[in-house]
Amino acid sequence: MNEKNYEELFIFNRMAEGDKEAFRFFFERYYSDLCNLVNIYINDSVISEEIVQDMYIYFWEKKEKIAIESSVKSYLYRATKNKSLNYIRNEKVQLSIREKLSKVTEHSAELPDSIMDASQLREIIEQSINSLPEKCREVYILGKEKSLSYKEIAEELGISAKTVENQMGKALKKLRELLEPYYKDIFIFFLVFLTIS
C-alpha cells in the first residue's frame, strides 16, 4: 500500500468514527471524477450526479460497516460503477415491461365484453373483504391495507403474533376462494394499472 493509500485509509478511519470533515475530504477529492465516470455509462449529467450523490450517502451511512480492501479510491470507483450498471439494468427492465404492458392498453378496446370494469372489481373485492369473519377482516386490513407487520398488528389488537399469522392465513385462503372466478379480470386491470402508473 502506497503512502497516498495509507493517508486515505487514515482519513477513512476518522470518517468511520463520525468525522464529517473526513467525509468532506473524499467528497471534494472524487466527486467530479466520479460524475464523469458515471456519465460515460449514463450520458446524462443530471442523473450521473444523482447516482454519485446516492453513492456518497450510502458511503456515509454505512461507514462503520464498509471494509476497504485496497484503497478508498478503488472502493468509491467500484461502488459508483456498480450503481451505474444497476441503474442501466433497471432502466432496461422497466423499458421492457412498459413495452410489453403497452400492448395491453393498445388492445384494450378489443377486450371481450365479459371483462369487468374496475369499479365492479373494486366492489367485489371490498365485499369479499367485508364478508370475512371480524378478526380475520381486522388482521387483513391492518396487514394488507395499512402495511403493519404481524408484531404491530398483534400489539394493535392485543393478541399474539401467532394468532395474527393464523388469522391472516385464514383471510387469504377465504379471499382466494371468493375471488377465484375473477382472477382473469383482476390480473388484466393490474397490468393496465402498472402501465399507466
Sequence and secondary structure as in RCSB ss.txt:
>XXXX:A:sequence
MNEKNYEELFIFNRMAEGDKEAFRFFFERYYSDLCNLVNIYINDSVISEEIVQDMYIYFWEKKEKIAIESSVKSY
LYRATKNKSLNYIRNEKVQLSIREKLSKVTEHSAELPDSIMDASQLREIIEQSINSLPEKCREVYILGKEKSLSY
KEIAEELGISAKTVENQMGKALKKLRELLEPYYKDIFIFFLVFLTIS
>XXXX:A:secstr
  HHHHHHHHHHHHHHTT HHHHHHHHHHHHHHHHHHHHHHH  HHHHHHHHHHHHHHHHHTTTT   SS HHHH
HHHHHHHHHHHHHHHHHHHHHHHHHHHHHHHTGGGS TTS  HHHHHHHHHHHHHTS HHHHHHHIIIIIS   H
HHHHHHHTS HHHHHHHHHHHHHHHHHHHGGGHHHHHHHHHHHHHH 
